[in-house]
């Protein structure tokens, strides 16, 4: 969580399409009071990777700006007393490199995904409440 050190979770995947040239990973909270809140956005993940370890930082992976205004992971921080929030992790397999560099915004990411041919996606949803 955002209160306890903000170490990103371990995330694993398999079945990346052979034509994939880049992976993009996002984590968003669609239940946030102000609308969907970006907790994590990474671009430039090599397609041969099968995951990321907990707290893993890779200099060649571009870290997007999260809803806290920081580059990289920002853990869950739902308002106290709210029902559990959903945290949606989505992995995108891209046909072409996104061209995103560290500090990219959610709008930059949406534009890159729109302009890029997404070969496949995979989604995992977890919940958290305080």
Protein Blocks (a to p, Z undefined) as FASTA:
>chain_A
ZZnoopacddddehiafklcbdcdddddfkbfnbpadfbdcehiafkbgbdcehiacfkl
ccdddfkopacjddddddehiacddddddddddfbdehiaehiafklmmmmmmmpccfbd
cdddddddZZ
